[in-house]
Amino acid sequence: MPDITYLYLPEGEEFDADSLNTRFGTVVAGMNGLLDYSSQRGAFSDQHLTDQGIVADEQFPVLIRDIGNLPSQYNTVYTTWGGNGTFPATGDSDREVISAGGVGETLEIITSSPIQLGMSNPNGIAGLLVLLNVHYMHSELGVSEGDPNFMPQLGVMVCIQWTPDGTEWFTFRKTERFQWARTIAGEYSALEPSTAIVGSMSEADQFDYWVLQDIPLRTLILPEDLPDPDQAIEGIRAAVATWDPGAIAGTYKRTYLREANLTVLPLHAGV
Amino acid sequence: MGWRFPKHFIHDPQVIEMDDLNEDFRPFVEEASGALNEHNWKRDAFDGRAQLADDVAVVLHNEVVEANSNANPTVTANIMFVTSDIDWEDIEGLETTFTTTGGTYWVLASIQGHAPIYKTYVFGSLPANGRFGLQFALSLNAAVLAQSIVGSGDLMNDKIGSLDGAVPKGAAFYCWQTTGISSQAFSVVSEAIITVPPGTHTVKALVTPPQTHESNPAANNPGARTKFLATRELIVVELLR
């Protein structure tokens, strides 16, 4: 319940309408300030609790990172399910952090000190509820215009990574999500788009180029998702790689993203 | 004493509510029997989060199935091929049952889907039937949560169709009005915030194609292994306070 300050009328003191209104006004304001959870049976209210919330964010400088309306280019090509790194010495090199390069525009959250997951550990963080959305613009394949493979027959992979030391990054395999380039050539791999198919376009690269697809991911990171449940981690980030399962020939394979955001909620919770 | 006055006065000719009566009697009964509630605790009774029980406000559940999307699905572990019936089908592994005193729940399903638009799939040929894509939803105690549907809850109004052109046969732009998500690979999230009564409840993630067949009904083959799911996770967050 909120604080209600009611000054009781002392014996012998004169009172009038204003003084009564003032007294009752404190009660009215207090009662109107009641929240649903304050009046539920058995509910502890905010007045009983610590300033610390249920989101155990003391070691997190921010809980949200986002990229604005800026295209960002990525040249790393995916090779291995779950990443090609070898814990703990070498992190994954077949994916790279999502970043537009500006201040605060890297989807990476470095903790102020190492944390351990699990309620039995001092940080009291049961797990990390992670929300990621990535806006996939398109992919490019390095071949000449007119080549049957000119249009990308590629995809993109996004995932969540963690670091034990701020340097080497490893992938939570369960967080890998794939999106294919939703273009005519991409979905129909033997087809070279032509004006006969898609309309009156004067140049091949005027059509069948943009994907513009949202890639959403939700995951709950628990201690058992780490190599050791007591493993200390120093950061969480979102990574991306161009997906080329068909090994299409080209001098380069790259992906462009636009808006993206990463949210990490470290929760004091039962599991 | 917690409450000096009954919370609910009974007046003629009001209908007497069982819950109201219980709430009127409960504080006196509990305090007379020594039970404590929020009114017996002082301000700032807890000075740190560590003093709170783990499940004081949030309880987490999750179910995970890992399957490699970067491989031939016909020989890859934990791949789930989706039946081509337009009935909601349980997604394998994405089911959790919990017992609660009632409250608000945040349910999230994050799923890797594959619905190749034409038969030429990147990891080999699959029967042509994926172009209409897939729809997703959550269910509570076998009832589909309408607010969680990714796709459409009503497939009766608009015809979903496709044409089999000679060249290119069945490419993406020959399909119209499908409510499903179709691509060789896509990621989808279905979420809902729900209020559940006390008891034991089961939450599942569901999938269905919006259409069973191509333009030629004779080609319908509900058992065709055309659309499939790879890595997937179901998360249930109990919001107790």
Interface residues (C-beta under 8 A of the other chain):
Chain A: Y37 R41 G42 A43 F44 S45 Q47 H48 L49 T50 Q52 G53 I54 A56 Y78 W81 M119 G124 A126 G127 L129 Q153 G155 V158 R173 K174 E176 R177 F178 Q179 W180 R182 I184 G186 E187 Y188 S189 A190 L191 I197 V198 Q213 I215 P216 L217 R218 T219 L220 L222 W243 P245 G246 L267 H268 A269 G270 V271
Chain B: E23 R26 N37 E38 W41 K42 R43 D44 A45 F46 D47 G48 R49 A50 Q51 L52 A53 D54 D55 V56 A57 V58 V59 L60 H61 N62 V64 E66 N68 S69 N70 A71 L108 A109 S110 Q112 P116 I117 Y118 T120 V122 F123 P168 A171 A172 F173 S183 Q184 A185 F186 S187 V188 V189 E191 A230 T231 E233 I235 V237 R241
